[in-house]
Protein backbone atom coordinates (compact mmCIF):
# COMPACT_ATOMS: atom_id res chain seq x y z
CA UNK A 1 0.00 0.00 0.00
CA UNK A 2 1.30 3.44 -0.89
CA UNK A 3 0.69 6.29 1.53
CA UNK A 4 0.39 9.95 0.62
CA UNK A 5 3.30 12.10 1.66
CA UNK A 6 2.85 14.77 4.29
CA UNK A 7 3.13 18.35 3.06
CA UNK A 8 6.54 19.90 3.61
CA UNK A 9 5.46 23.40 2.67
CA UNK A 10 2.02 24.63 1.70
CA UNK A 11 0.88 27.72 -0.12
CA UNK A 12 -2.66 29.08 -0.39
CA UNK A 13 -3.93 30.61 -3.60
CA UNK A 14 -7.10 32.68 -3.42
CA UNK A 15 -9.24 32.14 -6.49
CA UNK A 16 -11.44 34.93 -7.82
CA UNK A 17 -12.69 35.97 -11.25
CA UNK A 18 -9.43 37.89 -11.84
CA UNK A 19 -7.27 34.93 -10.69
CA UNK A 20 -8.63 31.64 -12.01
CA UNK A 21 -7.62 28.00 -11.78
CA UNK A 22 -5.72 28.46 -15.06
CA UNK A 23 -3.71 31.30 -13.50
CA UNK A 24 -3.00 29.08 -10.49
CA UNK A 25 -1.88 26.22 -12.74
CA UNK A 26 0.54 28.55 -14.50
CA UNK A 27 2.30 29.17 -11.16
CA UNK A 28 2.80 25.54 -10.16
CA UNK A 29 6.29 25.07 -11.61
CA UNK A 30 7.50 28.39 -10.21
CA UNK A 31 6.16 27.62 -6.75
CA UNK A 32 7.78 24.17 -6.88
CA UNK A 33 11.17 25.77 -7.55
CA UNK A 34 10.61 27.82 -4.40
CA UNK A 35 10.11 24.59 -2.44
CA UNK A 36 6.33 24.55 -2.22
CA UNK A 37 5.18 20.93 -2.09
CA UNK A 38 1.41 21.37 -1.75
CA UNK A 39 -1.15 23.99 -2.75
CA UNK A 40 -4.61 24.63 -1.46
CA UNK A 41 -7.21 26.82 -3.10
CA UNK A 42 -9.79 28.96 -1.37
CA UNK A 43 -12.51 29.99 -1.52
CA UNK A 44 -14.09 27.86 -4.22
CA UNK A 45 -17.76 27.63 -3.22
CA UNK A 46 -20.65 29.80 -4.44
CA UNK A 47 -20.64 33.08 -2.48
CA UNK A 48 -23.10 35.95 -2.27
CA UNK A 49 -23.52 38.02 -5.42
CA UNK A 50 -20.85 40.73 -5.68
CA UNK A 51 -18.58 39.16 -3.07
CA UNK A 52 -14.92 40.06 -3.62
CA UNK A 53 -13.45 37.74 -0.98
CA UNK A 54 -15.81 34.78 -1.46
CA UNK A 55 -16.07 33.72 2.17
CA UNK A 56 -19.79 34.56 2.42
CA UNK A 57 -20.81 31.19 0.99
CA UNK A 58 -24.46 30.74 0.04
CA UNK A 59 -24.26 27.23 -1.46
CA UNK A 60 -21.85 24.67 0.00
CA UNK A 61 -22.60 22.20 -2.80
CA UNK A 62 -21.68 24.42 -5.76
CA UNK A 63 -18.36 25.66 -7.14
CA UNK A 64 -18.50 29.42 -7.67
CA UNK A 65 -19.89 30.39 -11.07
CA UNK A 66 -17.02 32.84 -11.62
CA UNK A 67 -14.59 29.95 -11.18
CA UNK A 68 -16.33 27.63 -13.59
CA UNK A 69 -19.39 26.47 -11.67
CA UNK A 70 -20.16 22.79 -11.26
ABEGO torsion letter per residue (X at the ends): XBBBBBBABBBBBBBBAABBAAAAAAAAAAAAAAGBABBBBOBABBBBBGBAAGABBABAABBBAAAGEX
